[in-house]
Amino acid sequence: MHIKNFGEVFRMKIIDRRDFLKKLTATTLGASLLSTTNPFPVSANDLARIPIPKRPLGKTGFDVTIISLGGQSTIEQPGKLKESVEIINHALDLGINYIDTSEAYGRGISETYIGEVMKHRRDEVFLTTKTFNRNRENLIEDNFANSCKRLQTDYLDLYLMHYINDLETLDTILDRDTGAILALEELRDRGRIGHIGISSHSTAVLTEALNRYDLDCVFLTINAAGLSMNQTPKETRDFIQAASEKGVGVIAMKLTGRNNLFSTGITMDQAIRYSLSAGRNGRNLPVATGVIGITNPAQLDENVLLAKQYQAYSTRQMVELEEFASA
């Protein structure tokens, strides 16, 4: 067919994208959750009673819900205590059992809000926070102690070294004389933290970290467009497989690239399913959970329903979605 002008090419590209999205949604994303013994879709009431699926968090021995609550968005803003407490309680009521935060989120505000719930419901969650201190000095007495005070707990299930995005910083935290890792090991030996991990946007750095240290968990960006990542989506998927072979728990962040992914036409359902399917190796799905920041309780309801109906993408479908996001 002869195409006469640019406008026609542009319109055809839009149609092609829409046709692709429609096909992908019809065949994989929009499929209803079916009972194994009943060919009819599960009712809304039945779906509400189904628990959120869980996956092992690497070698930690903990089974985490496949979506979890992030301590950003509303839960880091000044003056949002009431709204944040409502969101956190609602997440736990829905069955979410993993909460992620950092001393940096809202300069401690996020930890403070979460602590208002933790003082009553600490035993319901696997609690994670992060530190920006790169050195052993003052980390235990300052960073860790202040995080625990704000979170109203004396124990962290996972403590992450935050934003380790270059090899120089990795060298600093892993230094056997002065590095932050020494403080985390001491905290673990004293029973104050359960597990040690790294948060990073670079799989090259994380690969080097895993070659040099026996980490329990890694926290990294996973989305189809490669937003907020220092590598391609394929490189991310390859890294996740390698991490899984070492028994390292993989936690996904920025599933929607700070919502910029939606501008490509990808939906929240697709974003969740992509991130949770990343690194797939046969039946092995190594991404344990996707951390999602929440603005209001209604978003939690929607995300939990999507998680309950989750069906994994094949590798081919993931590649197609990556191509669609970059088109």
N, C-alpha and C positions, 0 to 999 in steps of 0.2 A: 504494500500500500504506500502510495506517495504522500508524504506529509508536506503540506504547503508552507507552513509558517511556524515560528517559535511558539505562538499562542497555542497551536494545536498540540505541539510536543508537550508543552507544560500541562495542558488539560489531560493528555493521555497519561502523563506521569502520575498526576493526582488520582486518576481512575485506577491505574495499576496498583498504587499504594493501597487504595481503599479496597480493591478486589483481594489483594493479598491479606490485608487485615481481616476482611470478612471471611475468607477461606480459613485462615488460621484460627479465628474465633470459633467458627462453626465446627471445625474438626477437633479442636483440642481445648480451647479456653472456655467455651461456653457450655461444655458438656456438664449435664447435671450429675450430682453425686448419686450413684445407683447402689441399691442394696445388693449384696452378693446373692441373695435368694429371691429378690423381687425385681422384675424388669422395669418397674415404675419409679420415677424420681422420689426421693425421700421428701416428706412434707416439711414445711417450715418449722413446725413444732418438733418433729423428729430431729431436724438439723440442729435446733437449739440445744438438744440434749446430748448431741455427739460431742465428745471432747476434742479439743484442738490436737491434731497429730503431734507426736513428739519424735525426736531423734537423739541418739547419743551425742553428747558434746565431747568428741574425741575420747581421750583416755581419762577424763575427769570422773567417770562413773555416774554422771548426772544425765538424765533424759530431759531435754529442754523442748518447750513448745516451739513449733517451727516459725512462729512470729513472736516477737518480743517487744518490750516497751523501751523506747529510747528517751533519754533525759533531756532532749532538746525541744525545739518548737515552743509550745506553751510552757513546758516544764523547765524553763530557764529565764523566764521574763519577770522583771520586778513587778510586784503588785498582783501576781497571778496565783497566790497560794491557794485560795479556795478552788479555783478552776483546776489547778494541778492536782490537788488532793482528790478531787472528784474523778479525774482521769486515771490516776494511779489505782485508786480503789476499784474503779470499774474494770480496769485491766485484770486485776487479781480475781475479781468476781467472775470474769469470763473464763478464767483458767490459765491466763498467761503466767508463766513461772520464771521468767528471766527479765531483769531490769538492768539496763546499761546507763551509766552516767559518767561524769568526769568532774574533777575539781575545777576545770576550765569553763564548764558550761554555766554561763551567767555568773562567772567568778564565784562559784560556790552556791548560787541560788538553786540550781537543779538538785544538788545533793541535799540542801536544806528542805526543799519541798518533799523529796522522796523520803527523807528522814521522818517527816510528820506521819507518814504511813508505816514506815518500818518499825517505829516504836510500838506498834500494835500488831504488825503482820510480818515480821521479819522471817519467820520460819516458813513462809509460803513461797519464797523466791530465792533464786540463785542470783546474788547481788554482785554487780561488777562496777568498779570505778577505775579511773585512770589518773596517772600522775605525769606532770611535765618535768619533774625533777630528773635530771640526767645523771646525778651523782649520788653516791651513798650518803654524803654529808647532809644532815638535817631531814632526810627523807622520812625516816621513821618518826622522829620527834615533831616534825612540822607537817609535811604533806599528808602522811598516813593518819596521824593523830587528828588533824583537823577534818579530814574526810570522814573519819569514823564519828567524830563529834557531830558533824552536820547530818550524817546519815543515821545517827542514833543507834549505832551498833558497835560491837567490839570485834567484829569478824567480817572479812570480805571473802566471798567464794572465789573471786578472780580479781587479780590486780594487774592492770595493763600499763605498760610504759607507752605513753601517748605520742602519736604523730612522729614515728621514727621513719623518716622519708629519705634519708641519705646515709651513705656508708660511714661518714664521719660521725654522725650521731649514734649510729649503731656501735661503732668502736668505743664511743664514750660510755654508753650504758652497759656494755659488756666488759669493760675494763676490770681486770681481776684485782686491782688495787683500790680504785676509787669509784667504780661504776655503780649505777643504780641497782643493777642486778644483785649486788652484794646485800643491799638492804632488803630486797624482796626475798632473797633466800633466807635471811635471818628471820623475817616475818613469818615465812612458811615454817621454818624450823620451830618457832615459838608458838605455832598454832594460831596465828593471827590472820593469815590468809590461807586459802586452800590451794590456789593455782596461780601460775605466772604466765603472762602473755605479752604480746606486742600489738599495738595498733599502728597501721601503716597504709599509705596509698600506693605503695610500690612493691610489686611482687619480686623485683630484683633484690630489694633490701630484705624482704621476708625470706627469700630463698637463701641468701647469705646467712641470715639469722638462724634458720633451721639447720644449716650446715655447721654452725658454731655453737649452738646451744639447744638443749632439750626442752623446748617450750611446750607448754600444755595447750595453749590456744593462740590463734591469730585472729585479728579483727581487721577486715579489709573491705574496700569498696567493690561491689559486684553489681553491674547493670549492663544492659545490652548495648548501650551507646558508648561505653567507655568514659562516661562523665565522671570527673573528679578522680581519674585514675592516671597513673603514669605508665600504662602499658595498654595493649589491645585487649579486648574481651577474650580472645583466644588464649593469649598469654596468661590471663587470669585463670581461665578454666584449666589450663595445663598445670599451673602452680597448685591449684586446689587439689588436683589428683595427687600431686607429689606430696603435699602436706598430709593428705589422707593416708598415704602409705606409711607415714611416720606416726600415725595415731594422733595427730594434732587436731584439736577442735577448731572448726572454721566457722566464724561468725560474720555475717554479711552486714554491711552498712551502705547507706546512700543507694538504696534499691531504686529510687526514682531520680537520682542525681540532683537532689534538692528540688525536686519537682520539675526540673528542666526536661526530663525524659518525656513528659506528657506532650511537649510541643512537637514531638516526632509522630504522634498519633498512637503511641503505646499506652495501654490502659494500666490501672493499678493492678488488676488481676494478672496481666502479662508481666508486669514488673516483678511481682512477688514470685510468680511461677518461674520466671527466668532465673532469678537469683538463687532460689532454692534448688534449681536443677543444675546449677553450674558445677563443673567438675565431675559430671556423671561418668561413671565407668561401669558399664553393664547395669546391674541393679543397685550398685553402690551410689548413694547420694550423700556426699560428704559435708555439704553445708548444713550445719546443725540448725541455725535459726537466722532470721532476718530481723534486724533491729529497725524499728520504724518510729519516728517522731510523730506525735499526735497533737492536733489542735483542739479537738473536742471529742466527747465520748461517742458521738455518732460515727466518727471515723474508725474508732475501735471496733464497733459493731460490724461495720462493713468489712474491715480487714480480717476479723475473726471468721466471718462467714466465708470469705474467699479462702482462708487457710483450711477450713473444714472441708472445702470442695477441691482442694489442691490435687492436681494430677501432674506428674513430672513431664517435662518436655524431653523428647529425644534429642540427641546431639544435632541431628539434621534440623529439627525445628528451632533449636537455639541459634544455629548459624543463620537460618532464614530470618529470625527476628533481629539478629545483629545487622544483617544486610538491610533490613527494612529501616532500622533506626538510623543507619548512616546514609540512607538514600537522599 
